[in-house]
Each structure stands twice: as structure tokens, then as C-alpha cells.
């Protein structure tokens, strides 16, 4: 990735699916997310496939790191009032990936990001 970064320059964003602490200075990470809300999942939660603990470590080791993720799977129905995927991403400082058939989420994401920026 260092070789690619030298050739691409600092302005081209890249996202590595299998990230590690050595790659984060040169590329953002990509992951998928599952909503775990089956009756056995107490409490309901989102699972970032590459690991939320890893993401916290990467941000600590390499400030300014980026992680982009999409909601891949919903297992069960979350309880009433449970945070939306976009609220979860904003809270965890993860870039939400929005499919082209779901642009209706854009205003909500913009509002969440504006709130977090304050």
C-alpha cells in the first residue's frame, strides 16, 4: 500500500477490506455491518465485521484514519427506539456507504454529521 500511496498521492482515497495497523497510515478501511437483533442477542447491537475494537485501536494509532462500512445484513428486528445504522456510524465515526437505491438517507446522514461536528 505504501507503493500505491506514493504513486496515487495523498488526495486519492482508498479503502482496504482486510485492514491492519500497518495499512491504516496509507489507506482507509472498508467493512460490512450486521444488525444482531435476534431474541438471543441481548442487547441488540451492530457488529462491524472487521471489529469495533480494532477500529478504535486504528484511530488511536493513526489519527485521521477512515473506516467506511455498509449495512450488509439484518438479523431480527431491533427494539423500538434502537439507533439506526446511520446513528451508529456517526457515533462510531464510521463513513456510511449508501447504495444508489437508498439516497433518501442522505438528508439524515448530513444532519447527523453536522451534529457530530459541533
Steps between C-alpha positions, in 0.01 A plus 500: 500500500792732563606447136146583380472804726828639362360475148141609574591790726318609815175613336377167360298312759538125520328251727657166588262218591749309714656785691763486771698752699778502237263595215300776672762776446467439125137401444160515660320182594186343360268277698147371508256512788237262634209598721484226764145520638383139533337406833831343610685831438449688826547786461456553130813642339685572178801286415768651280662204331855632532440569869405815690787445742741488206352823363558676834860379503560614141363848580727519803809380311434705188289811568298596194443139395179429312271199508214473251227241550165389372216320672523156347253295700217540749443209737174553684307815583657757728306626801298819472723805518816307407756714320498493122805377310582861412483606865731210587746600226500863615557397863791273401646746247450260209425623148159360396487351152165567338373283214373684195146380570495658848589867451204591724746447790722789386319785686504301825869417460581866430313606815676236713840604370425867562394419858819297561720776357389749768 
